[in-house]
Amino acid sequence: MARLFYHKPQFAILDECTSAVSVDVEGSMYQYCRESGITLFTVSHRRSLWKHHEYYLRMDGRGAFEFKPIDTDTEEFGS
């Protein structure tokens, strides 16, 4: 995350980057990225990250996938 904050790229792919931090710190990190104009693609199992994203991509491991907006219909998905 330090490199992301330093370089401030247009977009970044984050793979489980917040697994070792609290939800509060996670929120601050994602808010900073939003304020800096960094578009984030996140790979994570943390449902708490949903509020920082507009869409989700779910892959089933057999070639099928879903790409949908995050809304009340998708809230049951995740953990």
PDB file with SEQRES, HELIX, SHEET and CRYST1 records, atoms N, CA, C and O in Angstrom:
SEQRES   1 A   79  MET ALA ARG LEU PHE TYR HIS LYS PRO GLN PHE ALA ILE          
SEQRES   2 A   79  LEU ASP GLU CYS THR SER ALA VAL SER VAL ASP VAL GLU          
SEQRES   3 A   79  GLY SER MET TYR GLN TYR CYS ARG GLU SER GLY ILE THR          
SEQRES   4 A   79  LEU PHE THR VAL SER HIS ARG ARG SER LEU TRP LYS HIS          
SEQRES   5 A   79  HIS GLU TYR TYR LEU ARG MET ASP GLY ARG GLY ALA PHE          
SEQRES   6 A   79  GLU PHE LYS PRO ILE ASP THR ASP THR GLU GLU PHE GLY          
SEQRES   7 A   79  SER                                                          
HELIX    1 AA1 ALA A    2  HIS A    7  1                                   6    
HELIX    2 AA2 VAL A   23  GLU A   35  1                                  13    
HELIX    3 AA3 ARG A   47  HIS A   52  5                                   6    
HELIX    4 AA4 THR A   72  THR A   74  5                                   3    
SHEET    1 AA1 2 PHE A  11  ASP A  15  0                                        
SHEET    2 AA1 2 THR A  39  VAL A  43  1                                        
SHEET    1 AA2 2 TYR A  55  MET A  59  0                                        
SHEET    2 AA2 2 PHE A  65  PRO A  69 -1                                        
CRYST1    1.000    1.000    1.000  90.00  90.00  90.00 P 1           1          
ATOM      1  N   MET A   1       0.821  -1.181   0.000  1.00  0.00           N  
ATOM      2  CA  MET A   1       0.000   0.000   0.000  1.00  0.00           C  
ATOM      3  C   MET A   1       0.872   1.253   0.000  1.00  0.00           C  
ATOM      4  O   MET A   1       0.469   2.277  -0.551  1.00  0.00           O  
ATOM      5  N   ALA A   2       2.041   1.195   0.598  1.00  0.00           N  
ATOM      6  CA  ALA A   2       2.912   2.369   0.625  1.00  0.00           C  
ATOM      7  C   ALA A   2       3.291   2.792  -0.790  1.00  0.00           C  
ATOM      8  O   ALA A   2       3.302   3.984  -1.094  1.00  0.00           O  
ATOM      9  N   ARG A   3       3.600   1.838  -1.652  1.00  0.00           N  
ATOM     10  CA  ARG A   3       3.929   2.165  -3.044  1.00  0.00           C  
ATOM     11  C   ARG A   3       2.737   2.775  -3.762  1.00  0.00           C  
ATOM     12  O   ARG A   3       2.889   3.705  -4.553  1.00  0.00           O  
ATOM     13  N   LEU A   4       1.566   2.256  -3.487  1.00  0.00           N  
ATOM     14  CA  LEU A   4       0.346   2.780  -4.087  1.00  0.00           C  
ATOM     15  C   LEU A   4       0.150   4.241  -3.683  1.00  0.00           C  
ATOM     16  O   LEU A   4      -0.140   5.086  -4.530  1.00  0.00           O  
ATOM     17  N   PHE A   5       0.305   4.538  -2.404  1.00  0.00           N  
ATOM     18  CA  PHE A   5       0.134   5.911  -1.922  1.00  0.00           C  
ATOM     19  C   PHE A   5       1.208   6.842  -2.480  1.00  0.00           C  
ATOM     20  O   PHE A   5       0.932   8.011  -2.751  1.00  0.00           O  
ATOM     21  N   TYR A   6       2.414   6.341  -2.652  1.00  0.00           N  
ATOM     22  CA  TYR A   6       3.513   7.164  -3.157  1.00  0.00           C  
ATOM     23  C   TYR A   6       3.363   7.455  -4.646  1.00  0.00           C  
ATOM     24  O   TYR A   6       3.478   8.605  -5.070  1.00  0.00           O  
ATOM     25  N   HIS A   7       3.104   6.410  -5.445  1.00  0.00           N  
ATOM     26  CA  HIS A   7       3.062   6.571  -6.905  1.00  0.00           C  
ATOM     27  C   HIS A   7       1.727   7.100  -7.427  1.00  0.00           C  
ATOM     28  O   HIS A   7       1.682   7.701  -8.500  1.00  0.00           O  
ATOM     29  N   LYS A   8       0.652   6.887  -6.692  1.00  0.00           N  
ATOM     30  CA  LYS A   8      -0.692   7.334  -7.068  1.00  0.00           C  
ATOM     31  C   LYS A   8      -1.018   7.018  -8.537  1.00  0.00           C  
ATOM     32  O   LYS A   8      -1.213   7.930  -9.340  1.00  0.00           O  
ATOM     33  N   PRO A   9      -1.075   5.731  -8.881  1.00  0.00           N  
ATOM     34  CA  PRO A   9      -1.390   5.358 -10.266  1.00  0.00           C  
ATOM     35  C   PRO A   9      -2.860   5.640 -10.584  1.00  0.00           C  
ATOM     36  O   PRO A   9      -3.657   5.924  -9.690  1.00  0.00           O  
ATOM     37  N   GLN A  10      -3.204   5.557 -11.862  1.00  0.00           N  
ATOM     38  CA  GLN A  10      -4.595   5.758 -12.272  1.00  0.00           C  
ATOM     39  C   GLN A  10      -5.475   4.630 -11.746  1.00  0.00           C  
ATOM     40  O   GLN A  10      -6.613   4.866 -11.342  1.00  0.00           O  
ATOM     41  N   PHE A  11      -4.948   3.395 -11.749  1.00  0.00           N  
ATOM     42  CA  PHE A  11      -5.687   2.261 -11.201  1.00  0.00           C  
ATOM     43  C   PHE A  11      -4.716   1.279 -10.568  1.00  0.00           C  
ATOM     44  O   PHE A  11      -3.515   1.314 -10.836  1.00  0.00           O  
ATOM     45  N   ALA A  12      -5.252   0.396  -9.717  1.00  0.00           N  
ATOM     46  CA  ALA A  12      -4.428  -0.604  -9.041  1.00  0.00           C  
ATOM     47  C   ALA A  12      -5.251  -1.860  -8.795  1.00  0.00           C  
ATOM     48  O   ALA A  12      -6.458  -1.791  -8.565  1.00  0.00           O  
ATOM     49  N   ILE A  13      -4.588  -3.003  -8.845  1.00  0.00           N  
ATOM     50  CA  ILE A  13      -5.203  -4.286  -8.514  1.00  0.00           C  
ATOM     51  C   ILE A  13      -4.653  -4.701  -7.151  1.00  0.00           C  
ATOM     52  O   ILE A  13      -3.447  -4.883  -6.987  1.00  0.00           O  
ATOM     53  N   LEU A  14      -5.543  -4.848  -6.189  1.00  0.00           N  
ATOM     54  CA  LEU A  14      -5.151  -5.157  -4.813  1.00  0.00           C  
ATOM     55  C   LEU A  14      -5.605  -6.569  -4.460  1.00  0.00           C  
ATOM     56  O   LEU A  14      -6.796  -6.872  -4.518  1.00  0.00           O  
ATOM     57  N   ASP A  15      -4.667  -7.427  -4.097  1.00  0.00           N  
ATOM     58  CA  ASP A  15      -4.974  -8.821  -3.781  1.00  0.00           C  
ATOM     59  C   ASP A  15      -4.829  -9.050  -2.278  1.00  0.00           C  
ATOM     60  O   ASP A  15      -3.715  -9.175  -1.768  1.00  0.00           O  
ATOM     61  N   GLU A  16      -5.961  -9.102  -1.573  1.00  0.00           N  
ATOM     62  CA  GLU A  16      -5.989  -9.320  -0.118  1.00  0.00           C  
ATOM     63  C   GLU A  16      -5.064  -8.350   0.617  1.00  0.00           C  
ATOM     64  O   GLU A  16      -4.391  -8.735   1.573  1.00  0.00           O  
ATOM     65  N   CYS A  17      -5.032  -7.109   0.176  1.00  0.00           N  
ATOM     66  CA  CYS A  17      -4.079  -6.136   0.734  1.00  0.00           C  
ATOM     67  C   CYS A  17      -4.445  -5.661   2.130  1.00  0.00           C  
ATOM     68  O   CYS A  17      -3.594  -5.106   2.825  1.00  0.00           O  
ATOM     69  N   THR A  18      -5.680  -5.861   2.560  1.00  0.00           N  
ATOM     70  CA  THR A  18      -6.079  -5.367   3.885  1.00  0.00           C  
ATOM     71  C   THR A  18      -6.334  -6.492   4.880  1.00  0.00           C  
ATOM     72  O   THR A  18      -6.924  -6.258   5.934  1.00  0.00           O  
ATOM     73  N   SER A  19      -5.905  -7.690   4.566  1.00  0.00           N  
ATOM     74  CA  SER A  19      -6.199  -8.832   5.438  1.00  0.00           C  
ATOM     75  C   SER A  19      -5.555  -8.714   6.818  1.00  0.00           C  
ATOM     76  O   SER A  19      -6.006  -9.364   7.761  1.00  0.00           O  
ATOM     77  N   ALA A  20      -4.514  -7.901   6.953  1.00  0.00           N  
ATOM     78  CA  ALA A  20      -3.820  -7.782   8.236  1.00  0.00           C  
ATOM     79  C   ALA A  20      -4.113  -6.470   8.967  1.00  0.00           C  
ATOM     80  O   ALA A  20      -3.447  -6.144   9.949  1.00  0.00           O  
ATOM     81  N   VAL A  21      -5.110  -5.717   8.488  1.00  0.00           N  
ATOM     82  CA  VAL A  21      -5.431  -4.446   9.149  1.00  0.00           C  
ATOM     83  C   VAL A  21      -6.885  -4.450   9.620  1.00  0.00           C  
ATOM     84  O   VAL A  21      -7.696  -5.253   9.158  1.00  0.00           O  
ATOM     85  N   SER A  22      -7.198  -3.551  10.537  1.00  0.00           N  
ATOM     86  CA  SER A  22      -8.564  -3.458  11.054  1.00  0.00           C  
ATOM     87  C   SER A  22      -9.487  -2.838  10.008  1.00  0.00           C  
ATOM     88  O   SER A  22      -9.024  -2.247   9.032  1.00  0.00           O  
ATOM     89  N   VAL A  23     -10.774  -2.975  10.218  1.00  0.00           N  
ATOM     90  CA  VAL A  23     -11.767  -2.412   9.306  1.00  0.00           C  
ATOM     91  C   VAL A  23     -11.645  -0.887   9.272  1.00  0.00           C  
ATOM     92  O   VAL A  23     -11.846  -0.282   8.219  1.00  0.00           O  
ATOM     93  N   ASP A  24     -11.321  -0.260  10.398  1.00  0.00           N  
ATOM     94  CA  ASP A  24     -11.149   1.196  10.437  1.00  0.00           C  
ATOM     95  C   ASP A  24      -9.988   1.648   9.556  1.00  0.00           C  
ATOM     96  O   ASP A  24     -10.125   2.585   8.770  1.00  0.00           O  
ATOM     97  N   VAL A  25      -8.854   0.979   9.691  1.00  0.00           N  
ATOM     98  CA  VAL A  25      -7.678   1.317   8.884  1.00  0.00           C  
ATOM     99  C   VAL A  25      -7.973   1.034   7.415  1.00  0.00           C  
ATOM    100  O   VAL A  25      -7.624   1.830   6.543  1.00  0.00           O  
ATOM    101  N   GLU A  26      -8.603  -0.078   7.149  1.00  0.00           N  
ATOM    102  CA  GLU A  26      -9.005  -0.440   5.788  1.00  0.00           C  
ATOM    103  C   GLU A  26      -9.844   0.686   5.168  1.00  0.00           C  
ATOM    104  O   GLU A  26      -9.605   1.088   4.029  1.00  0.00           O  
ATOM    105  N   GLY A  27     -10.814   1.185   5.913  1.00  0.00           N  
ATOM    106  CA  GLY A  27     -11.663   2.261   5.416  1.00  0.00           C  
ATOM    107  C   GLY A  27     -10.876   3.518   5.101  1.00  0.00           C  
ATOM    108  O   GLY A  27     -11.119   4.169   4.085  1.00  0.00           O  
ATOM    109  N   SER A  28      -9.938   3.859   5.962  1.00  0.00           N  
ATOM    110  CA  SER A  28      -9.096   5.038   5.728  1.00  0.00           C  
ATOM    111  C   SER A  28      -8.257   4.876   4.469  1.00  0.00           C  
ATOM    112  O   SER A  28      -8.095   5.822   3.699  1.00  0.00           O  
ATOM    113  N   MET A  29      -7.724   3.679   4.261  1.00  0.00           N  
ATOM    114  CA  MET A  29      -6.899   3.415   3.085  1.00  0.00           C  
ATOM    115  C   MET A  29      -7.714   3.550   1.801  1.00  0.00           C  
ATOM    116  O   MET A  29      -7.272   4.184   0.843  1.00  0.00           O  
ATOM    117  N   TYR A  30      -8.889   2.957   1.786  1.00  0.00           N  
ATOM    118  CA  TYR A  30      -9.728   3.019   0.592  1.00  0.00           C  
ATOM    119  C   TYR A  30     -10.255   4.431   0.350  1.00  0.00           C  
ATOM    120  O   TYR A  30     -10.371   4.857  -0.799  1.00  0.00           O  
ATOM    121  N   GLN A  31     -10.572   5.152   1.406  1.00  0.00           N  
ATOM    122  CA  GLN A  31     -11.035   6.535   1.260  1.00  0.00           C  
ATOM    123  C   GLN A  31      -9.929   7.409   0.674  1.00  0.00           C  
ATOM    124  O   GLN A  31     -10.194   8.249  -0.186  1.00  0.00           O  
ATOM    125  N   TYR A  32      -8.699   7.218   1.129  1.00  0.00           N  
ATOM    126  CA  TYR A  32      -7.568   7.979   0.599  1.00  0.00           C  
ATOM    127  C   TYR A  32      -7.391   7.703  -0.896  1.00  0.00           C  
ATOM    128  O   TYR A  32      -7.147   8.623  -1.676  1.00  0.00           O  
ATOM    129  N   CYS A  33      -7.512   6.450  -1.285  1.00  0.00           N  
ATOM    130  CA  CYS A  33      -7.387   6.103  -2.703  1.00  0.00           C  
ATOM    131  C   CYS A  33      -8.482   6.782  -3.520  1.00  0.00           C  
ATOM    132  O   CYS A  33      -8.214   7.306  -4.601  1.00  0.00           O  
ATOM    133  N   ARG A  34      -9.700   6.777  -3.017  1.00  0.00           N  
ATOM    134  CA  ARG A  34     -10.811   7.432  -3.717  1.00  0.00           C  
ATOM    135  C   ARG A  34     -10.535   8.927  -3.864  1.00  0.00           C  
ATOM    136  O   ARG A  34     -10.699   9.488  -4.948  1.00  0.00           O  
ATOM    137  N   GLU A  35     -10.119   9.566  -2.783  1.00  0.00           N  
ATOM    138  CA  GLU A  35      -9.824  11.000  -2.816  1.00  0.00           C  
ATOM    139  C   GLU A  35      -8.659  11.325  -3.740  1.00  0.00           C  
ATOM    140  O   GLU A  35      -8.587  12.425  -4.288  1.00  0.00           O  
ATOM    141  N   SER A  36      -7.736  10.363  -3.916  1.00  0.00           N  
ATOM    142  CA  SER A  36      -6.582  10.555  -4.792  1.00  0.00           C  
ATOM    143  C   SER A  36      -6.889  10.216  -6.245  1.00  0.00           C  
ATOM    144  O   SER A  36      -6.034  10.391  -7.114  1.00  0.00           O  
ATOM    145  N   GLY A  37      -8.093   9.735  -6.518  1.00  0.00           N  
ATOM    146  CA  GLY A  37      -8.481   9.414  -7.888  1.00  0.00           C  
ATOM    147  C   GLY A  37      -7.956   8.084  -8.394  1.00  0.00           C  
ATOM    148  O   GLY A  37      -7.849   7.886  -9.604  1.00  0.00           O  
ATOM    149  N   ILE A  38      -7.628   7.173  -7.496  1.00  0.00           N  
ATOM    150  CA  ILE A  38      -7.114   5.857  -7.880  1.00  0.00           C  
ATOM    151  C   ILE A  38      -8.286   4.886  -7.989  1.00  0.00           C  
ATOM    152  O   ILE A  38      -9.012   4.670  -7.019  1.00  0.00           O  
ATOM    153  N   THR A  39      -8.467   4.302  -9.171  1.00  0.00           N  
ATOM    154  CA  THR A  39      -9.494   3.283  -9.371  1.00  0.00           C  
ATOM    155  C   THR A  39      -8.946   1.955  -8.867  1.00  0.00           C  
ATOM    156  O   THR A  39      -7.845   1.550  -9.240  1.00  0.00           O  
ATOM    157  N   LEU A  40      -9.715   1.277  -8.018  1.00  0.00           N  
ATOM    158  CA  LEU A  40      -9.240   0.039  -7.404  1.00  0.00           C  
ATOM    159  C   LEU A  40     -10.014  -1.180  -7.889  1.00  0.00           C  
ATOM    160  O   LEU A  40     -11.241  -1.162  -7.984  1.00  0.00           O  
ATOM    161  N   PHE A  41      -9.279  -2.225  -8.189  1.00  0.00           N  
ATOM    162  CA  PHE A  41      -9.816  -3.559  -8.448  1.00  0.00           C  
ATOM    163  C   PHE A  41      -9.313  -4.410  -7.284  1.00  0.00           C  
ATOM    164  O   PHE A  41      -8.105  -4.575  -7.116  1.00  0.00           O  
ATOM    165  N   THR A  42     -10.216  -4.943  -6.493  1.00  0.00           N  
ATOM    166  CA  THR A  42      -9.822  -5.638  -5.270  1.00  0.00           C  
ATOM    167  C   THR A  42     -10.161  -7.118  -5.331  1.00  0.00           C  
ATOM    168  O   THR A  42     -11.273  -7.496  -5.699  1.00  0.00           O  
ATOM    169  N   VAL A  43      -9.197  -7.949  -4.968  1.00  0.00           N  
ATOM    170  CA  VAL A  43      -9.415  -9.380  -4.782  1.00  0.00           C  
ATOM    171  C   VAL A  43      -9.467  -9.582  -3.276  1.00  0.00           C  
ATOM    172  O   VAL A  43      -8.477  -9.356  -2.581  1.00  0.00           O  
ATOM    173  N   SER A  44     -10.627 -10.011  -2.768  1.00  0.00           N  
ATOM    174  CA  SER A  44     -10.765 -10.133  -1.320  1.00  0.00           C  
ATOM    175  C   SER A  44     -11.961 -10.994  -0.955  1.00  0.00           C  
ATOM    176  O   SER A  44     -12.895 -11.159  -1.740  1.00  0.00           O  
ATOM    177  N   HIS A  45     -11.914 -11.536   0.248  1.00  0.00           N  
ATOM    178  CA  HIS A  45     -13.048 -12.265   0.803  1.00  0.00           C  
ATOM    179  C   HIS A  45     -13.771 -11.427   1.850  1.00  0.00           C  
ATOM    180  O   HIS A  45     -14.768 -11.871   2.420  1.00  0.00           O  
ATOM    181  N   ARG A  46     -13.278 -10.223   2.105  1.00  0.00           N  
ATOM    182  CA  ARG A  46     -13.853  -9.366   3.140  1.00  0.00           C  
ATOM    183  C   ARG A  46     -15.062  -8.601   2.614  1.00  0.00           C  
ATOM    184  O   ARG A  46     -14.952  -7.779   1.704  1.00  0.00           O  
ATOM    185  N   ARG A  47     -16.173  -8.878   3.185  1.00  0.00           N  
ATOM    186  CA  ARG A  47     -17.400  -8.185   2.794  1.00  0.00           C  
ATOM    187  C   ARG A  47     -17.359  -6.703   3.177  1.00  0.00           C  
ATOM    188  O   ARG A  47     -18.046  -5.890   2.558  1.00  0.00           O  
ATOM    189  N   SER A  48     -16.579  -6.349   4.171  1.00  0.00           N  
ATOM    190  CA  SER A  48     -16.485  -4.951   4.598  1.00  0.00           C  
ATOM    191  C   SER A  48     -15.945  -4.038   3.498  1.00  0.00           C  
ATOM    192  O   SER A  48     -16.103  -2.820   3.575  1.00  0.00           O  
ATOM    193  N   LEU A  49     -15.317  -4.608   2.489  1.00  0.00           N  
ATOM    194  CA  LEU A  49     -14.790  -3.806   1.383  1.00  0.00           C  
ATOM    195  C   LEU A  49     -15.859  -3.423   0.367  1.00  0.00           C  
ATOM    196  O   LEU A  49     -15.633  -2.540  -0.460  1.00  0.00           O  
ATOM    197  N   TRP A  50     -17.009  -4.069   0.416  1.00  0.00           N  
ATOM    198  CA  TRP A  50     -18.052  -3.798  -0.570  1.00  0.00           C  
ATOM    199  C   TRP A  50     -18.440  -2.334  -0.614  1.00  0.00           C  
ATOM    200  O   TRP A  50     -18.729  -1.811  -1.690  1.00  0.00           O  
ATOM    201  N   LYS A  51     -18.455  -1.659   0.525  1.00  0.00           N  
ATOM    202  CA  LYS A  51     -18.898  -0.264   0.549  1.00  0.00           C  
ATOM    203  C   LYS A  51     -17.941   0.659  -0.201  1.00  0.00           C  
ATOM    204  O   LYS A  51     -18.281   1.811  -0.471  1.00  0.00           O  
ATOM    205  N   HIS A  52     -16.760   0.172  -0.536  1.00  0.00           N  
ATOM    206  CA  HIS A  52     -15.777   0.965  -1.270  1.00  0.00           C  
ATOM    207  C   HIS A  52     -15.796   0.666  -2.768  1.00  0.00           C  
ATOM    208  O   HIS A  52     -14.974   1.197  -3.515  1.00  0.00           O  
ATOM    209  N   HIS A  53     -16.719  -0.172  -3.206  1.00  0.00           N  
ATOM    210  CA  HIS A  53     -16.791  -0.579  -4.611  1.00  0.00           C  
ATOM    211  C   HIS A  53     -18.212  -0.455  -5.146  1.00  0.00           C  
ATOM    212  O   HIS A  53     -19.177  -0.411  -4.382  1.00  0.00           O  
ATOM    213  N   GLU A  54     -18.324  -0.399  -6.459  1.00  0.00           N  
ATOM    214  CA  GLU A  54     -19.628  -0.285  -7.104  1.00  0.00           C  
ATOM    215  C   GLU A  54     -20.060  -1.583  -7.785  1.00  0.00           C  
ATOM    216  O   GLU A  54     -21.256  -1.815  -7.964  1.00  0.00           O  
ATOM    217  N   TYR A  55     -19.103  -2.431  -8.166  1.00  0.00           N  
ATOM    218  CA  TYR A  55     -19.390  -3.679  -8.876  1.00  0.00           C  
ATOM    219  C   TYR A  55     -18.605  -4.823  -8.259  1.00  0.00           C  
ATOM    220  O   TYR A  55     -17.600  -4.610  -7.580  1.00  0.00           O  
ATOM    221  N   TYR A  56     -19.079  -6.041  -8.503  1.00  0.00           N  
ATOM    222  CA  TYR A  56     -18.310  -7.214  -8.110  1.00  0.00           C  
ATOM    223  C   TYR A  56     -18.248  -8.187  -9.279  1.00  0.00           C  
ATOM    224  O   TYR A  56     -19.157  -8.251 -10.107  1.00  0.00           O  
ATOM    225  N   LEU A  57     -17.152  -8.943  -9.328  1.00  0.00           N  
ATOM    226  CA  LEU A  57     -16.958 -10.004 -10.311  1.00  0.00           C  
ATOM    227  C   LEU A  57     -16.799 -11.287  -9.521  1.00  0.00           C  
ATOM    228  O   LEU A  57     -15.871 -11.421  -8.724  1.00  0.00           O  
ATOM    229  N   ARG A  58     -17.704 -12.229  -9.739  1.00  0.00           N  
ATOM    230  CA  ARG A  58     -17.652 -13.519  -9.044  1.00  0.00           C  
ATOM    231  C   ARG A  58     -17.358 -14.596 -10.074  1.00  0.00           C  
ATOM    232  O   ARG A  58     -18.082 -14.733 -11.061  1.00  0.00           O  
ATOM    233  N   MET A  59     -16.292 -15.363  -9.846  1.00  0.00           N  
ATOM    234  CA  MET A  59     -15.920 -16.459 -10.740  1.00  0.00           C  
ATOM    235  C   MET A  59     -16.122 -17.771  -9.999  1.00  0.00           C  
ATOM    236  O   MET A  59     -15.789 -17.876  -8.819  1.00  0.00           O  
ATOM    237  N   ASP A  60     -16.664 -18.774 -10.683  1.00  0.00           N  
ATOM    238  CA  ASP A  60     -16.979 -20.033 -10.004  1.00  0.00           C  
ATOM    239  C   ASP A  60     -15.878 -21.089 -10.113  1.00  0.00           C  
ATOM    240  O   ASP A  60     -16.029 -22.177  -9.557  1.00  0.00           O  
ATOM    241  N   GLY A  61     -14.789 -20.806 -10.803  1.00  0.00           N  
ATOM    242  CA  GLY A  61     -13.696 -21.761 -10.927  1.00  0.00           C  
ATOM    243  C   GLY A  61     -13.877 -22.763 -12.050  1.00  0.00           C  
ATOM    244  O   GLY A  61     -13.001 -23.593 -12.292  1.00  0.00           O  
ATOM    245  N   ARG A  62     -15.014 -22.689 -12.741  1.00  0.00           N  
ATOM    246  CA  ARG A  62     -15.283 -23.604 -13.858  1.00  0.00           C  
ATOM    247  C   ARG A  62     -15.500 -22.851 -15.172  1.00  0.00           C  
ATOM    248  O   ARG A  62     -15.959 -23.428 -16.158  1.00  0.00           O  
ATOM    249  N   GLY A  63     -15.169 -21.567 -15.174  1.00  0.00           N  
ATOM    250  CA  GLY A  63     -15.299 -20.767 -16.387  1.00  0.00           C  
ATOM    251  C   GLY A  63     -16.488 -19.821 -16.404  1.00  0.00           C  
ATOM    252  O   GLY A  63     -16.547 -18.923 -17.244  1.00  0.00           O  
ATOM    253  N   ALA A  64     -17.428 -20.002 -15.500  1.00  0.00           N  
ATOM    254  CA  ALA A  64     -18.588 -19.110 -15.444  1.00  0.00           C  
ATOM    255  C   ALA A  64     -18.282 -17.934 -14.509  1.00  0.00           C  
ATOM    256  O   ALA A  64     -17.470 -18.048 -13.590  1.00  0.00           O  
ATOM    257  N   PHE A  65     -18.942 -16.817 -14.761  1.00  0.00           N  
ATOM    258  CA  PHE A  65     -18.730 -15.642 -13.918  1.00  0.00           C  
ATOM    259  C   PHE A  65     -19.969 -14.763 -13.901  1.00  0.00           C  
ATOM    260  O   PHE A  65     -20.851 -14.890 -14.750  1.00  0.00           O  
ATOM    261  N   GLU A  66     -20.021 -13.869 -12.917  1.00  0.00           N  
ATOM    262  CA  GLU A  66     -21.060 -12.846 -12.800  1.00  0.00           C  
ATOM    263  C   GLU A  66     -20.357 -11.509 -12.602  1.00  0.00           C  
ATOM    264  O   GLU A  66     -19.420 -11.409 -11.810  1.00  0.00           O  
ATOM    265  N   PHE A  67     -20.800 -10.494 -13.309  1.00  0.00           N  
ATOM    266  CA  PHE A  67     -20.316  -9.129 -13.107  1.00  0.00           C  
ATOM    267  C   PHE A  67     -21.543  -8.269 -12.894  1.00  0.00           C  
ATOM    268  O   PHE A  67     -22.315  -8.039 -13.825  1.00  0.00           O  
ATOM    269  N   LYS A  68     -21.727  -7.791 -11.671  1.00  0.00           N  
ATOM    270  CA  LYS A  68     -22.955  -7.081 -11.318  1.00  0.00           C  
ATOM    271  C   LYS A  68     -22.653  -5.900 -10.405  1.00  0.00           C  
ATOM    272  O   LYS A  68     -21.622  -5.860  -9.733  1.00  0.00           O  
ATOM    273  N   PRO A  69     -23.574  -4.936 -10.394  1.00  0.00           N  
ATOM    274  CA  PRO A  69     -23.437  -3.864  -9.406  1.00  0.00           C  
ATOM    275  C   PRO A  69     -23.701  -4.399  -8.001  1.00  0.00           C  
ATOM    276  O   PRO A  69     -24.491  -5.325  -7.820  1.00  0.00           O  
ATOM    277  N   ILE A  70     -23.049  -3.821  -7.030  1.00  0.00           N  
ATOM    278  CA  ILE A  70     -23.293  -4.182  -5.637  1.00  0.00           C  
ATOM    279  C   ILE A  70     -24.508  -3.394  -5.174  1.00  0.00           C  
ATOM    280  O   ILE A  70     -24.501  -2.163  -5.175  1.00  0.00           O  
ATOM    281  N   ASP A  71     -25.547  -4.115  -4.781  1.00  0.00           N  
ATOM    282  CA  ASP A  71     -26.777  -3.488  -4.302  1.00  0.00           C  
ATOM    283  C   ASP A  71     -27.442  -4.414  -3.292  1.00  0.00           C  
ATOM    284  O   ASP A  71     -26.834  -5.389  -2.851  1.00  0.00           O  
ATOM    285  N   THR A  72     -28.660  -4.123  -2.930  1.00  0.00           N  
ATOM    286  CA  THR A  72     -29.344  -4.934  -1.918  1.00  0.00           C  
ATOM    287  C   THR A  72     -29.581  -6.361  -2.383  1.00  0.00           C  
ATOM    288  O   THR A  72     -29.679  -7.261  -1.549  1.00  0.00           O  
ATOM    289  N   ASP A  73     -29.677  -6.598  -3.694  1.00  0.00           N  
ATOM    290  CA  ASP A  73     -29.867  -7.957  -4.209  1.00  0.00           C  
ATOM    291  C   ASP A  73     -28.610  -8.804  -4.083  1.00  0.00           C  
ATOM    292  O   ASP A  73     -28.700 -10.031  -4.045  1.00  0.00           O  
ATOM    293  N   THR A  74     -27.447  -8.182  -4.018  1.00  0.00           N  
ATOM    294  CA  THR A  74     -26.195  -8.937  -3.948  1.00  0.00           C  
ATOM    295  C   THR A  74     -25.641  -9.016  -2.531  1.00  0.00           C  
ATOM    296  O   THR A  74     -24.572  -9.591  -2.324  1.00  0.00           O  
ATOM    297  N   GLU A  75     -26.339  -8.455  -1.561  1.00  0.00           N  
ATOM    298  CA  GLU A  75     -25.815  -8.419  -0.198  1.00  0.00           C  
ATOM    299  C   GLU A  75     -25.674  -9.793   0.448  1.00  0.00           C  
ATOM    300  O   GLU A  75     -24.859  -9.957   1.355  1.00  0.00           O  
ATOM    301  N   GLU A  76     -26.444 -10.780   0.007  1.00  0.00           N  
ATOM    302  CA  GLU A  76     -26.325 -12.101   0.621  1.00  0.00           C  
ATOM    303  C   GLU A  76     -25.061 -12.821   0.170  1.00  0.00           C  
ATOM    304  O   GLU A  76     -24.619 -13.757   0.837  1.00  0.00           O  
ATOM    305  N   PHE A  77     -24.476 -12.408  -0.937  1.00  0.00           N  
ATOM    306  CA  PHE A  77     -23.235 -12.986  -1.429  1.00  0.00           C  
ATOM    307  C   PHE A  77     -22.074 -12.433  -0.615  1.00  0.00           C  
ATOM    308  O   PHE A  77     -22.088 -11.256  -0.254  1.00  0.00           O  
ATOM    309  N   GLY A  78     -21.100 -13.229  -0.327  1.00  0.00           N  
ATOM    310  CA  GLY A  78     -19.934 -12.765   0.418  1.00  0.00           C  
ATOM    311  C   GLY A  78     -19.949 -13.272   1.844  1.00  0.00           C  
ATOM    312  O   GLY A  78     -20.874 -13.958   2.278  1.00  0.00           O  
ATOM    313  N   SER A  79     -18.889 -12.913   2.561  1.00  0.00           N  
ATOM    314  CA  SER A  79     -18.796 -13.346   3.956  1.00  0.00           C  
ATOM    315  C   SER A  79     -18.167 -12.272   4.801  1.00  0.00           C  
ATOM    316  O   SER A  79     -18.004 -12.453   6.008  1.00  0.00           O  
TER     317      SER A  79                                                      
END                                                                             
